[in-house]
Amino acid sequence: MLSNSLGRTPYDPYAGFGLLGDFDEVVLSGHHGLRKPDPAVFQLVLDDLGLPDEECVFVDDSEENLQTAVGPGADDRVRAR
């Protein structure tokens, strides 16, 4: 899970959701100083997962984030709805 969250303090919007039980990795922007659509935050997630982008699925509500997640020249892999 990659979220443009400011973090978990003073209020934790993720409390009680058991994110680490539901996701292989949880990356909160506030902890890394990077936010979507910065390509570096997507690379951080890939590095944490130890996977190439071709083996991952990214779902977002912003087409801008989708474009950045797959990189240049990958328009055929973007499905914005």
NUVEXRO-691587 format. One record per atom (N, C-alpha, C): y, z, x; atom name; residue in one letter. Coordinates in steps of 0.2 Angstrom, whole numbers. Each point is the difference from the previous one (the first is absolute). Last residue first. Layout:
N
+-------+-------+-------+------+-----+
!     y !     z !     x ! atom ! res !
+-------+-------+-------+------+-----+
!     Y !     Z !     X !   CA !   a !
...
+-------+-------+-------+------+-----+
END
This chain:
81
+-------+-------+-------+------+-----+
!     y !     z !     x ! atom ! res !
+-------+-------+-------+------+-----+
!    24 !   -75 !   -50 !    N !   r !
!    -1 !     0 !    -7 !   CA !   r !
!     6 !     4 !    -3 !    C !   r !
!    -9 !   -14 !    24 !    N !   a !
!     4 !     5 !    -3 !   CA !   a !
!     0 !    -1 !    -7 !    C !   a !
!   -15 !    -6 !    22 !    N !   r !
!     0 !    -1 !    -7 !   CA !   r !
!     4 !     5 !    -3 !    C !   r !
!    -6 !   -12 !    25 !    N !   v !
!     4 !     5 !    -4 !   CA !   v !
!     0 !    -2 !    -7 !    C !   v !
!   -11 !   -12 !    19 !    N !   r !
!    -3 !     7 !    -1 !   CA !   r !
!     4 !     4 !    -5 !    C !   r !
!     8 !   -21 !     8 !    N !   d !
!    -6 !    -2 !    -4 !   CA !   d !
!    -4 !     7 !    -2 !    C !   d !
!    19 !     0 !    15 !    N !   d !
!     2 !    -1 !    -7 !   CA !   d !
!    -6 !    -1 !    -5 !    C !   d !
!     4 !     4 !    26 !    N !   a !
!    -6 !     2 !    -4 !   CA !   a !
!     2 !     0 !    -8 !    C !   a !
!    15 !    -4 !    19 !    N !   g !
!    -5 !    -5 !     0 !   CA !   g !
!    -6 !     1 !    -4 !    C !   g !
!    14 !    20 !    10 !    N !   p !
!     2 !    -6 !    -1 !   CA !   p !
!    -6 !    -5 !     0 !    C !   p !
!    -4 !    25 !    -8 !    N !   g !
!     3 !    -3 !     6 !   CA !   g !
!     2 !    -7 !    -2 !    C !   g !
!   -10 !    19 !   -13 !    N !   v !
!    -4 !    -5 !     2 !   CA !   v !
!     2 !    -4 !     6 !    C !   v !
!    13 !    18 !   -10 !    N !   a !
!    -6 !     2 !     2 !   CA !   a !
!    -5 !    -5 !     2 !    C !   a !
!    22 !    -5 !    -8 !    N !   t !
!     0 !     3 !     7 !   CA !   t !
!    -7 !     2 !     2 !    C !   t !
!     3 !    -9 !   -22 !    N !   q !
!     1 !    -5 !     5 !   CA !   q !
!     0 !     3 !     7 !    C !   q !
!    -2 !    15 !   -18 !    N !   l !
!    -6 !    -4 !     1 !   CA !   l !
!     1 !    -6 !     5 !    C !   l !
!    19 !    14 !    -6 !    N !   n !
!    -5 !     4 !     4 !   CA !   n !
!    -7 !    -4 !     1 !    C !   n !
!    17 !   -10 !   -13 !    N !   e !
!     2 !     1 !     6 !   CA !   e !
!    -5 !     3 !     5 !    C !   e !
!    -3 !    -1 !   -24 !    N !   e !
!    -2 !    -6 !     4 !   CA !   e !
!     2 !     0 !     7 !    C !   e !
!    -5 !    22 !   -15 !    N !   s !
!     5 !    -4 !     3 !   CA !   s !
!    -2 !    -6 !     4 !    C !   s !
!   -14 !    18 !   -10 !    N !   d !
!     4 !    -2 !    -6 !   CA !   d !
!     6 !    -4 !     3 !    C !   d !
!   -25 !     3 !    11 !    N !   d !
!     6 !     3 !     0 !   CA !   d !
!     4 !    -3 !    -6 !    C !   d !
!   -25 !     1 !    16 !    N !   v !
!     3 !    -1 !    -7 !   CA !   v !
!     7 !     3 !     0 !    C !   v !
!   -20 !   -10 !    19 !    N !   f !
!     6 !     4 !    -1 !   CA !   f !
!     3 !    -2 !    -7 !    C !   f !
!   -25 !     0 !    16 !    N !   v !
!     4 !    -3 !    -6 !   CA !   v !
!     6 !     5 !    -1 !    C !   v !
!   -17 !    -8 !    22 !    N !   c !
!     3 !     5 !    -4 !   CA !   c !
!     3 !    -4 !    -6 !    C !   c !
!   -11 !   -10 !    19 !    N !   e !
!    -5 !     4 !    -3 !   CA !   e !
!     3 !     5 !    -5 !    C !   e !
!    13 !   -15 !    14 !    N !   e !
!    -4 !    -4 !    -4 !   CA !   e !
!    -5 !     4 !    -4 !    C !   e !
!    15 !     9 !    17 !    N !   d !
!     3 !    -1 !    -7 !   CA !   d !
!    -5 !    -4 !    -5 !    C !   d !
!   -12 !    15 !    19 !    N !   p !
!     5 !    -6 !     0 !   CA !   p !
!     3 !    -1 !    -7 !    C !   p !
!    -8 !    25 !    10 !    N !   l !
!    -3 !    -6 !    -4 !   CA !   l !
!     6 !    -6 !     1 !    C !   l !
!    -1 !    25 !     5 !    N !   g !
!    -4 !    -3 !     5 !   CA !   g !
!    -2 !    -7 !    -3 !    C !   g !
!    15 !    18 !   -10 !    N !   l !
!    -6 !    -2 !    -3 !   CA !   l !
!    -5 !    -3 !     5 !    C !   l !
!    21 !     6 !     7 !    N !   d !
!    -3 !     6 !    -2 !   CA !   d !
!    -7 !    -1 !    -3 !    C !   d !
!    14 !   -19 !     6 !    N !   d !
!    -2 !     4 !     6 !   CA !   d !
!    -4 !     6 !    -2 !    C !   d !
!    10 !   -12 !   -17 !    N !   l !
!    -6 !    -4 !     3 !   CA !   l !
!    -3 !     4 !     6 !    C !   l !
!    20 !     9 !    -9 !    N !   v !
!    -5 !     1 !    -5 !   CA !   v !
!    -7 !    -4 !     3 !    C !   v !
!    20 !    -4 !    11 !    N !   l !
!    -2 !     7 !     1 !   CA !   l !
!    -6 !     2 !    -4 !    C !   l !
!    11 !   -21 !    -3 !    N !   q !
!    -4 !     0 !     6 !   CA !   q !
!    -3 !     7 !     2 !    C !   q !
!    15 !    -2 !   -18 !    N !   f !
!    -6 !    -3 !    -2 !   CA !   f !
!    -5 !     0 !     6 !    C !   f !
!    22 !     7 !     4 !    N !   v !
!    -4 !     5 !    -4 !   CA !   v !
!    -6 !    -3 !    -2 !    C !   v !
!    15 !   -14 !    12 !    N !   a !
!    -3 !     5 !     4 !   CA !   a !
!    -4 !     5 !    -4 !    C !   a !
!    13 !   -18 !   -10 !    N !   p !
!    -7 !    -2 !     2 !   CA !   p !
!    -3 !     6 !     4 !    C !   p !
!    19 !     4 !   -19 !    N !   d !
!    -1 !     0 !     7 !   CA !   d !
!    -7 !    -2 !     2 !    C !   d !
!    10 !     4 !   -23 !    N !   p !
!    -4 !    -6 !     3 !   CA !   p !
!     0 !    -1 !     7 !    C !   p !
!    -3 !    23 !    -7 !    N !   k !
!    -1 !    -7 !    -3 !   CA !   k !
!     7 !    -3 !    -1 !    C !   k !
!     0 !    19 !    18 !    N !   r !
!     0 !    -1 !    -8 !   CA !   r !
!    -2 !    -7 !    -1 !    C !   r !
!     1 !    21 !    20 !    N !   l !
!     0 !    -7 !    -1 !   CA !   l !
!    -1 !    -1 !    -8 !    C !   l !
!     0 !    21 !    13 !    N !   g !
!     6 !    -3 !     1 !   CA !   g !
!     0 !    -7 !    -1 !    C !   g !
!   -18 !    17 !    -3 !    N !   h !
!     0 !    -4 !     6 !   CA !   h !
!     7 !    -4 !     1 !    C !   h !
!    -5 !    16 !   -18 !    N !   h !
!    -3 !     3 !     6 !   CA !   h !
!     0 !    -4 !     6 !    C !   h !
!     8 !    -7 !   -21 !    N !   g !
!     4 !     6 !     2 !   CA !   g !
!    -3 !     3 !     6 !    C !   g !
!   -12 !   -17 !   -12 !    N !   s !
!     6 !    -3 !     4 !   CA !   s !
!     4 !     6 !     3 !    C !   s !
!   -26 !     2 !    -6 !    N !   l !
!     6 !     1 !    -3 !   CA !   l !
!     6 !    -2 !     4 !    C !   l !
!   -28 !    -5 !    -2 !    N !   v !
!     6 !     0 !     4 !   CA !   v !
!     6 !     0 !    -4 !    C !   v !
!   -28 !     4 !     0 !    N !   v !
!     6 !     1 !    -4 !   CA !   v !
!     6 !     0 !     5 !    C !   v !
!   -28 !    -8 !    -2 !    N !   e !
!     6 !     2 !     4 !   CA !   e !
!     5 !     1 !    -5 !    C !   e !
!   -21 !    -5 !    -9 !    N !   d !
!    -2 !     1 !     7 !   CA !   d !
!     6 !     3 !     5 !    C !   d !
!    -2 !     6 !   -27 !    N !   f !
!     2 !    -6 !     5 !   CA !   f !
!    -2 !     2 !     7 !    C !   f !
!    -4 !    15 !   -19 !    N !   d !
!     0 !    -7 !    -3 !   CA !   d !
!     1 !    -6 !     4 !    C !   d !
!     0 !    24 !     8 !    N !   g !
!    -7 !    -2 !    -3 !   CA !   g !
!     0 !    -6 !    -4 !    C !   g !
!    20 !     7 !    10 !    N !   l !
!    -4 !    -1 !     5 !   CA !   l !
!    -8 !    -1 !    -3 !    C !   l !
!    18 !     6 !   -15 !    N !   l !
!     0 !    -7 !     3 !   CA !   l !
!    -5 !    -2 !     5 !    C !   l !
!     5 !    19 !   -18 !    N !   g !
!    -6 !    -1 !     4 !   CA !   g !
!     0 !    -7 !     3 !    C !   g !
!    16 !    12 !   -16 !    N !   f !
!    -4 !    -7 !    -1 !   CA !   f !
!    -5 !    -1 !     4 !    C !   f !
!    15 !    19 !    -1 !    N !   g !
!    -5 !     0 !    -5 !   CA !   g !
!    -3 !    -6 !    -1 !    C !   g !
!    23 !    -1 !    11 !    N !   a !
!    -4 !     6 !    -1 !   CA !   a !
!    -5 !    -1 !    -5 !    C !   a !
!    18 !   -15 !     7 !    N !   y !
!    -7 !    -2 !     1 !   CA !   y !
!    -5 !     6 !    -1 !    C !   y !
!    25 !     0 !     1 !    N !   p !
!    -2 !    -4 !    -6 !   CA !   p !
!    -7 !    -1 !     0 !    C !   p !
!    15 !    20 !    11 !    N !   d !
!    -6 !    -5 !     2 !   CA !   d !
!    -2 !    -4 !    -6 !    C !   d !
!    24 !    13 !    10 !    N !   y !
!    -5 !    -1 !    -6 !   CA !   y !
!    -5 !    -5 !     2 !    C !   y !
!    17 !     6 !    16 !    N !   p !
!    -2 !     7 !    -3 !   CA !   p !
!    -5 !    -1 !    -6 !    C !   p !
!    -8 !   -14 !    15 !    N !   t !
!     4 !     6 !    -1 !   CA !   t !
!     7 !    -2 !    -2 !    C !   t !
!   -18 !   -15 !     5 !    N !   r !
!    -3 !     5 !    -5 !   CA !   r !
!     4 !     6 !     0 !    C !   r !
!     8 !   -27 !     5 !    N !   g !
!    -5 !     5 !     3 !   CA !   g !
!    -2 !     5 !    -6 !    C !   g !
!    13 !   -21 !    -2 !    N !   l !
!     4 !     4 !     4 !   CA !   l !
!    -4 !     6 !     4 !    C !   l !
!   -11 !   -24 !   -10 !    N !   s !
!     2 !     7 !    -2 !   CA !   s !
!     4 !     3 !     6 !    C !   s !
!   -11 !   -23 !    -5 !    N !   n !
!     7 !     1 !     3 !   CA !   n !
!     2 !     7 !    -2 !    C !   n !
!   -26 !    -7 !     3 !    N !   s !
!     5 !     1 !    -4 !   CA !   s !
!     7 !     1 !     3 !    C !   s !
!   -28 !    -8 !     2 !    N !   l !
!     6 !    -1 !     3 !   CA !   l !
!     6 !     1 !    -5 !    C !   l !
!   -29 !     4 !     3 !    N !   m !
!     6 !     0 !    -4 !   CA !   m !
!     6 !     0 !     4 !    C !   m !
+-------+-------+-------+------+-----+
END
